[in-house]
Structures are given as C-alpha cells and as structure tokens.
Amino acid sequence: MSREHEWVDDEAGPVVRPYAVARGRTKATAALDLLATVAPTGQPAPAQADLGAQHRRLLGCVAAQSRPVAEVASELSLPVQVVRVLLGDLLGYGLVTVRAPISKESSPTESLLREVINGLRAL
C-alpha cells in the first residue's frame, strides 16, 4: 500500500489537514490569480527538489494540457490556497509556468464578437 492511500479514508475523505499538505505554509510565494493558466515546462526536477505526493499529483493534472489554477484545485480536491502554495514550490523549481489571465481590456468586445458571428452566418 502506498503512503498516499494511508491518508485517505473512502468514507471520510482525506484525513490530513490542508496545512499539512502544504507543510504548514499558508502563504504562496507568488501571487496567482484563480484564472491564471498553469502549464508544465517539461524540465526534470532538480536534485534538491523536495516534491511530495501532492506536488506530483499537481504536475500530473497539468501534464496533458494547461489548466487554470481554480480548475487544478477542483481536480485535486484541495483548497485553492494550498494549490497556490504547491504551485509556488513548482515555480521555484522551474517545473511549471503560470500565464496571467487575459485582461478585460485586451479581450474582444461584444460588438466585435457579434460581427464575427454575423460574418460566419453570412458564409
């Protein structure tokens, strides 16, 4: 039986408090927006990297495709702040990149989107 399964009870759920997963840390090293996109860099973990099971789960969650921070937290069933702490670790090791969400100023306006839809319908 792996150590990770020792900490989960099918009926009760995880029996380890979130702060234990983050090794007692509550502050992330980087300010990460909920809609920021996380992607793996593909780099190998450095020799000094101290990666726990949740770090590896997080890397596995974004391995196939980039995902927003909020979606990663949901997929891992962890509080967002814990995911932010873990992502800060992975950022520090160079294992993930985080791209800020698109700002409202740079996103297309509703009128532009309607013009595109009307143009497509005209085809």
N, C-alpha and C positions, 0 to 999 in steps of 0.2 A: 504494500500500500504506500502511495507517495505521501509526502508530508502535506501537500496541499489538500488532500482528501481528509486528512485528520482534522482539519479546521472547519469542515462543512458537515452539517447535520441535515439530512434531506428534509426533515420536518421543521426544524428550527431555522434553517438557513445558516449563513456564516456565523460562527461563534467567536470570531476575532473582531474586536472593535476597529473601526476605520483608522484611528490614530496609530494603532499597532501596525497596520499595513504600511502606513507612511513613516514608520519608525519614530513615532512621537512628534513628527513635524506637522504644523498646521499652516504654515506659510509657504507658498510656492516661490521658487527662485526667479520666476519670470511671470509677468502679468499676462495671463492667457484668456482671451475672450472666449465665451461659450461657442461662438460660431467660427472661431479660428480653425483652420484645417491642418490636421496632423498627417504627416507622411514619413515613412522610413527613409533614411539616407542610403541604406544598403551597406553601410560600413560595418565591419566586425566590431564587437565590443572590445574596448581596451582592456589590457590585463588587469588594471586596477579597478575596473568597474565592478561594483557590488550590486548585482542585479538579483532581485528576489523573484518569486513566482509571479507576483502581480506586474512587475516590470515586463517579464516575458509574455504574460497574457496581453498586456497593452501593445507590445510590439506585434504580436500575432494578430491582434484586432485590426491594425492598420497596414498589415503586410500586403494584403490583396489590393486595397485601394485607400486613397486618402479619405479621412473622415473628420467631421467637426468634433471638437472637444466634448460637447454635450452628448453626441451620439456614442462616442467611446465610453463615456461614463455610464450611459444606459446599457450598452452592450456588456460591460464588465460588472454591472450591478454594484458600482461603487459611487460614493458621493463625489460630486464634481471637484470639491476642494482636494480630495485625496488624489484624484486623477491629475489635477494640476501639479501637485507635489511630485508625483511619479514622472510626469512629463518634464518637469524641471530637471529631474535627475537624468532622464534620457537625452534632453537637450544638452546638458553639460557634458555628457559622454559622446555627443555628436551622432547619436543613433537615430534621431528624428529631426525633422524640420517642422516649423509651425508657420503657416502663412496667415496673416491677418485677414479678417473677412472684408469683402468688398464694401467700401463706404457708400452711403446713400447718394453722395454727390457724383460718384463715378458710375452708378448703376443707371440703366436706361429709364427714361421717363415713361409714364403710362401712355402718353400720346405717341411716342416712338414705337412702343410695342403694338399699339393698335394699328399704326400704319404698316408695320411688318405683317401683322395678321391679315389686314385687308389686301395687301400685296400678294400674299400667298394664296388667298382665296381667289384672287383675280386670275391666277395661273390656271 
